[in-house]
Each structure stands twice: as structure tokens, then as C-alpha cells.
Amino acid sequence: MFFENAVNLVARNLRDFLALFITLKELYVIERFKLYKSKSDFIKDYNENYLKDIDLRESELKYVVEGITAINDAYAYITDLRKQISIEIKE
């Protein structure tokens, strides 16, 4: 088994993680986040590999999450979070 980098930081807390899910409507894209070199890579992968399936099941999904709103720019949120955590660890 391969355990190097077994944990990938994607959210500050559970509330933000749920907000990312509400925004993206797909968790697999978050799992693949480390593969993206840029926001355009992220958007391309999302559009090519997830958007069609999301659209197909959108009518079946009902999100009832009171008090949690979507994160407008998921890519920026995760990259900024990782930068902040990296700075805190180095200090």
C-alpha cells in the first residue's frame, strides 16, 4: 500500500467541506485536486469529467443544508487554504 501524503487538506472544517460539496456537487473532483497545476486544469477536468453526470442527476438531488452556502471559487479556496497552512507550518 502507498501511504505517502495520505491526507490532502481541502477544507478548514466540516462546514466548509459541505459548502464545497454544495458548490461542486461532486466529491471526486476534490480527491483529484493535487493533480491540478492551475485553475484552468481544474475547470477543464471538472467540465470534461464531471459536469455531464452532475447535470444528469441534478434533478434527483435535493440539497437541504440550512445555514451553509456555496463557496464561489472552490479552486481559490483550496489553494489559499493550502498556502496558509504551509506558511503556518514553516513558522
Stockholm file with secondary structure:
# STOCKHOLM 1.0

chainA/1-91         MFFENAVNLVARNLRDFLALFITLKELYVIERFKLYKSKSDFIKDYNENYLKDIDLRESELKYVVEGITAINDAYAYITDLRKQISIEIKE
#=GR chainA/1-91 SS CCCTTCCCCCCSSHHHHHHHHHHHSCSHHHHTGGGCSSHHHHHHHHHHHTHHHHHHHTTTCCCCCTTCCCCSCHHHHHHHHHHHHHHHHHC
#=GC SS_cons        CCCTTCCCCCCSSHHHHHHHHHHHSCSHHHHTGGGCSSHHHHHHHHHHHTHHHHHHHTTTCCCCCTTCCCCSCHHHHHHHHHHHHHHHHHC
//
